[in-house]
Amino acid sequence: MKTPFRLWLIVVAALVASVANAQKIVIKGSDTLGAKLVPILAEEFRASHPGVSFEIAAEGSTTGISAIIDGTADIGMSSRSAKATELSAASAKGVQMTEHTVAYDGLAVIANASSPLHNLRKRHVEQIFTGDISDWGAVGGNPGPISVYTRNTSSGTYSDFKELAMRKRDYAPSSQKMAGNEQIASEVGQNPNGIGYVGLAYSKAPGVKVLTIDGHKPEARSVNSGDYPYARPTFYYTNGEPTGIVAEFIAFTLSEAGQKIAEQVGFVPVKH
């Protein structure tokens, strides 16, 4: 019969082993990746790695890149490439910013489902989001003021759309900044005069319609071919080459199973 002291030692040893085996992956950054795709990937990964937990904060690409520079995350999610200033800041701290392309995306321009419009020209998109055009009647819609919804300044999508669709011009002063893709879709879905942009994974929200741009739909074929003008890669960033459980999770994201999940969520898989 084991003594109480020996039983206590066994319990303590089991607890120590349990803590040692428990691993946490901290992931911060892009709402485009972090609101839907990464949580689903994490859940699937945990099914075969029950000792792993995740901390996911989707507050914008800038926060993800900053978290890698500051050492507060294992993976930084980003829907844009790191800027030269960020790479310099990382280098100054001895951080080696390593980029991993995880999926492709198309920025869908969405209008309220009641809009009679189905297509916009690229120049009209630029003019609407910069404020040069402020009435729907100017582009063939029902006359009325245009309500422009954009992401906030910490968002990689905010920067990407500015570069891809607006020739880096400033957004209209009257534009309303939203924290995430889902918020933009919700506002446009409730406002007959609304227009905004979201990642493909968020383009099927109720009350909205996706507009073609110069006749091109944001879908896998047009994103891969380059026909759709507002296509972009999305990334994970790490400090150097990842190791251990973080490397395993990134490998899972890029595996056939992970890329199938990305496709099901609404992203365009990375070509292997």
C-alpha positions in Angstrom: 0.0 0.0 0.0 1.4 3.4 -1.0 1.9 5.9 1.7 0.1 9.3 1.5 3.5 11.0 0.9 4.3 8.7 -2.1 0.8 9.4 -3.5 1.4 13.1 -3.1 4.7 12.8 -5.0 2.9 10.9 -7.8 0.3 13.6 -8.1 2.9 16.4 -8.1 4.9 14.6 -10.8 1.8 14.2 -12.9 1.0 17.9 -12.6 4.6 18.9 -13.5 4.4 16.6 -16.6 1.1 18.1 -17.6 2.4 21.7 -17.4 5.5 20.7 -19.3 3.5 19.2 -22.1 1.1 22.2 -22.3 2.0 24.6 -25.0 0.5 27.9 -26.1 0.7 29.6 -29.4 0.1 33.4 -29.3 -1.1 34.8 -32.6 -1.9 38.5 -33.2 -2.7 40.7 -36.1 -5.0 40.8 -39.2 -8.7 40.7 -38.7 -9.0 39.3 -42.3 -7.2 36.2 -41.2 -7.9 36.2 -37.5 -11.7 36.6 -37.4 -12.5 33.4 -39.2 -9.7 31.4 -40.8 -7.1 31.1 -38.1 -9.5 30.2 -35.3 -10.8 27.3 -37.5 -7.3 26.2 -38.3 -6.4 26.3 -34.6 -9.4 24.2 -33.7 -8.5 21.6 -36.2 -4.9 21.6 -35.2 -5.9 21.1 -31.5 -7.8 17.9 -32.5 -4.5 16.2 -33.1 -2.5 18.3 -30.6 -4.7 18.3 -27.4 -2.0 19.8 -25.3 -1.8 23.0 -27.3 -3.8 26.1 -26.6 -4.1 29.3 -28.7 -4.3 33.0 -27.8 -5.7 34.8 -30.9 -6.1 38.6 -31.1 -7.3 40.0 -34.4 -6.9 43.7 -34.2 -5.2 44.6 -37.5 -2.1 43.7 -39.4 -0.1 46.5 -37.9 -0.6 45.0 -34.4 0.6 41.6 -35.6 3.8 42.9 -37.1 4.4 45.0 -34.0 3.9 42.0 -31.8 6.7 40.1 -33.6 9.0 43.1 -33.3 8.1 43.4 -29.6 8.3 39.6 -29.0 4.7 39.4 -27.7 3.5 36.9 -30.3 4.7 33.7 -31.9 2.9 34.5 -35.2 1.9 37.9 -36.6 -1.0 37.7 -39.0 -0.9 40.3 -41.8 -2.9 41.0 -44.9 0.0 43.3 -46.2 3.7 43.0 -46.5 5.8 44.5 -43.7 6.8 48.1 -44.4 10.5 49.2 -44.7 10.1 51.1 -41.5 8.9 48.0 -39.7 11.7 45.9 -41.1 14.2 48.5 -39.9 12.6 48.5 -36.4 12.8 44.8 -36.3 16.4 44.7 -37.3 17.3 47.3 -34.7 15.9 44.9 -32.1 17.7 41.8 -33.5 14.4 40.5 -34.9 14.5 38.6 -38.2 11.1 39.2 -39.8 10.3 36.0 -41.8 7.3 36.0 -44.1 5.1 33.0 -44.9 2.4 33.4 -47.6 -0.6 31.5 -46.2 -3.4 32.2 -48.7 -4.6 34.7 -51.4 -7.5 37.0 -51.1 -9.5 39.4 -53.2 -10.9 42.6 -51.8 -14.6 42.5 -52.7 -16.3 45.8 -53.3 -19.8 45.5 -51.7 -22.9 47.5 -52.0 -26.3 47.2 -50.3 -28.4 44.4 -51.8 -31.0 46.8 -52.9 -28.6 48.7 -55.2 -29.4 48.5 -58.9 -25.7 48.4 -59.7 -23.8 45.2 -60.5 -20.6 46.6 -61.9 -18.2 49.5 -61.3 -15.3 50.8 -63.3 -12.0 51.0 -61.6 -11.9 54.7 -62.0 -15.3 55.0 -60.4 -14.1 53.0 -57.4 -11.2 55.4 -56.9 -13.5 58.4 -57.3 -16.1 57.0 -54.8 -13.6 56.1 -52.1 -11.6 59.4 -52.4 -14.8 61.4 -52.4 -14.6 62.8 -55.9 -18.0 61.2 -56.6 -20.4 61.5 -53.7 -23.8 60.7 -55.3 -24.9 57.3 -56.6 -26.6 58.9 -59.6 -23.1 59.8 -61.0 -22.4 56.1 -61.6 -25.8 54.8 -62.6 -27.3 54.1 -59.2 -30.3 55.5 -57.5 -29.6 59.2 -56.8 -28.6 59.8 -53.2 -25.5 60.4 -51.1 -22.9 57.6 -51.0 -21.9 56.3 -47.6 -18.4 55.0 -47.7 -17.2 52.4 -45.2 -13.5 51.6 -44.8 -11.3 49.7 -42.3 -9.3 51.6 -39.7 -5.7 52.7 -40.1 -4.2 49.8 -38.3 -5.6 47.4 -40.9 -3.5 46.0 -43.7 -6.7 45.9 -45.8 -7.0 49.7 -45.3 -3.5 50.1 -46.7 -3.9 47.5 -49.5 -7.1 49.0 -50.8 -5.6 52.4 -50.8 -2.7 51.1 -53.0 -4.7 48.7 -55.2 -7.8 50.8 -55.8 -7.0 54.5 -55.1 -3.5 55.0 -56.4 -2.5 55.7 -52.8 -4.8 58.7 -52.5 -6.5 59.6 -49.2 -9.9 58.3 -48.3 -12.8 60.7 -48.5 -13.1 62.8 -45.3 -16.6 61.6 -44.8 -15.7 57.9 -44.9 -16.5 55.9 -41.8 -13.8 53.6 -40.4 -14.7 50.2 -39.1 -12.8 47.8 -36.9 -13.3 44.7 -39.1 -14.6 43.1 -42.2 -17.8 42.0 -40.5 -18.6 45.5 -39.2 -18.2 46.9 -42.8 -20.5 44.2 -44.2 -23.0 44.8 -41.4 -23.1 48.6 -42.0 -23.4 48.2 -45.8 -26.1 45.6 -45.4 -28.2 48.0 -43.3 -27.6 51.1 -45.4 -29.2 51.4 -48.9 -26.6 54.0 -49.8 -23.6 52.1 -48.4 -20.4 50.8 -50.1 -17.3 49.2 -48.6 -14.8 46.5 -49.2 -14.2 43.2 -47.4 -12.1 40.1 -47.9 -13.7 37.2 -49.8 -14.4 35.3 -46.6 -16.8 38.1 -45.6 -18.5 38.8 -48.9 -21.5 36.6 -48.4 -22.9 38.6 -45.5 -26.7 39.2 -45.5 -27.9 42.3 -47.1 -24.9 43.0 -49.4 -24.0 42.3 -53.0 -20.6 42.0 -54.5 -19.9 44.3 -57.4 -17.8 43.2 -60.4 -15.0 45.5 -61.3 -14.7 46.2 -65.0 -16.6 43.0 -65.4 -14.4 40.8 -63.2 -15.7 39.0 -60.1 -13.5 38.5 -57.1 -13.2 34.7 -57.2 -10.4 32.1 -57.3 -9.9 32.1 -61.1 -9.7 35.9 -61.5 -7.5 36.2 -58.4 -5.0 33.6 -59.6 -5.0 35.0 -63.2 -4.6 38.6 -62.1 -7.7 39.7 -63.9 -9.3 40.9 -60.7 -7.5 44.1 -59.8 -7.8 44.0 -56.0 -6.1 40.7 -55.3 -3.4 40.2 -52.7 -1.5 37.6 -50.6 -1.9 37.2 -46.9 0.9 36.3 -44.5 2.1 34.9 -41.2 5.2 36.6 -39.8 7.7 35.0 -37.4 11.0 36.0 -35.8 13.3 33.8 -37.9 12.4 30.4 -39.1 9.8 28.9 -36.7 10.5 25.8 -34.6 8.6 23.4 -32.5 4.9 23.6 -32.2 4.8 27.0 -34.0 6.5 25.4 -37.1 4.0 22.5 -36.9 1.0 24.9 -36.9 2.4 26.9 -39.9 3.1 23.6 -41.8 -0.5 22.5 -41.0 -1.8 25.9 -42.4 0.1 25.2 -45.6 -0.8 21.6 -45.9 -3.5 20.2 -48.2 -5.9 19.9 -45.2 -5.1 23.5 -44.1 -5.5 25.0 -47.5 -8.8 23.1 -48.0 -10.0 24.9 -44.9 -8.8 28.2 -46.3 -10.7 27.6 -49.5 -13.9 26.6 -47.6 -13.7 29.8 -45.5 -13.4 31.9 -48.7 -9.7 32.3 -49.4 -7.8 31.3 -52.5 -5.3 28.5 -51.7 -1.6 29.0 -52.1 -0.3 27.2 -55.3 2.1 24.4 -54.5 
